[in-house]
Amino acid sequence: MAEAIGVASGLLALGQFAFQSSIALYQTISSYQSHQQRVRDLAEEASALSGVLASLVETVQATTDIDLSSLELPLRQCGKACQVFEQQIQKCSSRSTGSRASVRDWARLKYMGDDIDGFRRLLASYKMTINVALTDANLRRSAVTSEAIEGYKELLDSAKENLEDRLDTINEKMDAMLGKSVAGSTPNTSELMQIKEEKASTEKSLAICAQLSMHISQLQFATTPTPSAGGSTGTSSIPEKITHEGLEECKTSLSRMATKLRAHEKLLFSQLTEKMKASTTSPEEVADIARLRDEWESTFESIDILSKANTYFENEASVIENHATGDAMQVMVTTDEKTLHGTNRGLGWRSRQIGGRMDNETVRAISRDMVTVTIRNIHNEELQPRQVAPAAPGEMQRDNRFSEFNERYGEGFKLTSMK
């Protein structure tokens, strides 16, 4: 418990640091009252980031049972990026002349070689990463609607595309810096080239893993075991089940291999940046290389957050929406440790519903009981007398005699007269 509180307090401090830095950045940008669309877009993104960070701080302060420790590196880097860019704005505006402080040329603003549009996309990636982590935590501990689940899937897809683009940009910058380091002949040139080639080989291997894993997922979808007519998995589906389990083992093995490759790539990237810093004499280039390494590590941490959230969503959560009318029996249960999100909606006055977490035997017993009740109700309906239209006042006495006979002896048969 003490360890959890310690982690939470450290995360809270990082969250407050990033939040205050984003607020300061937003206020600095807004103070210049620029009419350029790209500047207004940057201010809006900084404001949106502040809102997400405020939610994170509130969540960490209110609860101790949510593990958001994976956000530590992205939060630290987010706060540092906001601080550095704010300093760049102030530095640029200090060169301006005139009675009112203003940024003369926003095009001069750079962060790791990116202009303000690139920095806005960086803020967006931080915002989406934090949003995914918060949504994932809420998904694990509370009930949500199917619409919210669909929105979460869209958020995951959007964040993944954003981070992959960010990673491509970082690699392009690294290649450009590496080209400068290699161009100047130094004792480290040969070693730099070797590390670069090994890094490229590792990236190729990771791409092969991802492609093969996607292909296996497609095969799994095509070979999913189908229940027999009786509702259970019959003998004919056993080969499909074996195939499905074998493919799942292949995916697990690929995942372990990809994890090792990513760890190796991280080591190579660290070695590469250290060699590059040793090959340059410019303090600015050394600072850019250090920031590039931090951004690369933060981006990979964000991708890992998305990967874990997506894995939990696919493997540990079930989404069910039951809609029925009439005399229906609805079942929405989980018999394992999966989180269940869904709704039973029945419009019939005699609809029956099962919901929650229970073992297989309990589900079977309740289902049998419900079927028994349904059969009994149908039998009782068949035994009940048929309803007729209200009789006229003159026929009431005769209808009462018929009703009394019907209840005592049954419906009876009409006799025909014989001539």
Protein Blocks (a to p, Z undefined) as FASTA:
>chain_A
ZZmmmmmmmmmmmmmmmmmmmmmmmmmmmmnopabfklmmmmmmmmmmmmmmmmmmmmmm
mpckbccklmmmmmmmmmmmmmmmmmmmmmmmmmpgcjbdcdfblmlpcgehiafklmmm
mmmmmmmmmmmmmmmmmmmmcccdfklmmmmmmmmmmmmmmmmmmmmmmmmmmmmmmmmm
mmpccfklmmmmmmmmmmmmmmmmmmmmmmmmmmmmmmmmmmgccddfkopacfklmmmm
mmmmmmmmmmmmmmmmmmmmmmmmmmmmmmmmmmmmmmpcbfklmmmmmmmmmmmmmmmm
mmmmmmmmmmmmmmmcccdddddehjdddddddfbfbdcddddddfbfkbccdedjddfk
lmmmmmmmmmmmmmmmmmmmmmpccddddddfklmmmmmmmmmmmmmnonbpaddddZZ
